Amino acid sequence: MAEGTTSTEEAKGFPPFKTETFPSQFFWLAVTFAFLFVMLWKVAGPRIQGVIASRRGAINSDIAAAQKARGDAENASAAYQTALAGARARANAHAEENRQKLNGEIAKAKAAADAEAQAAMSAAQARIDATQVAARGAVAAAAQEAAIAIVARLTGDTVSNAEAAAAVKES
């Protein structure tokens, strides 16, 4: 022993570093490890596996529900698009029907207006023709009177209306 040390001081120290206690430390280490291993294997392991399995099941059911909802949404969207296309087709058909009906009414109105205008033009032409005939008659009568007056003034003779009418016709 060293000077100044006593046997009680040698007995003191950190127990894990004492070589005399190594066998009992290894024993209790093995017992504790075996106990903890068995506890984890038999108790905690199945519980952990159960929780993992239930979470996996919940996740899979949520994914399946999401896929079902997605399919339903796609079906609803397809039905909506189909209904929308049908509505557009019906609206276009109604618009085309109305367009044709209006075009028919416009054509009828145009035909009626054309007929009315034609009738008005025919009536106006008849009035013009009548006015022209009357004007020619008046001009002929005026020319006859003028011819009678001119002959009477220049020659002093009187010309009959028939002779004056024949002379006006020739010119």
Number of C-alpha atoms within 10 A of each C-alpha: 7 5 5 6 9 10 8 7 9 9 10 9 9 7 12 10 9 11 9 10 11 13 10 10 14 11 11 12 12 12 12 12 12 12 12 13 14 13 12 14 12 11 11 14 14 12 13 12 11 12 12 12 12 12 12 12 12 12 12 12 12 12 12 12 12 12 12 12 12 12 12 12 12 12 12 12 12 12 12 12 12 12 12 12 12 12 12 12 12 12 12 12 12 12 12 12 12 12 12 12 12 12 12 12 12 12 12 12 12 12 12 12 12 12 12 12 12 12 12 12 12 12 12 12 12 12 12 12 12 12 12 12 12 12 12 12 12 12 13 16 16 13 17 23 16 14 19 19 16 15 15 13 11 8 9 10 12 12 16 10 14 10 13 20 17 11 13 17 11 7 5
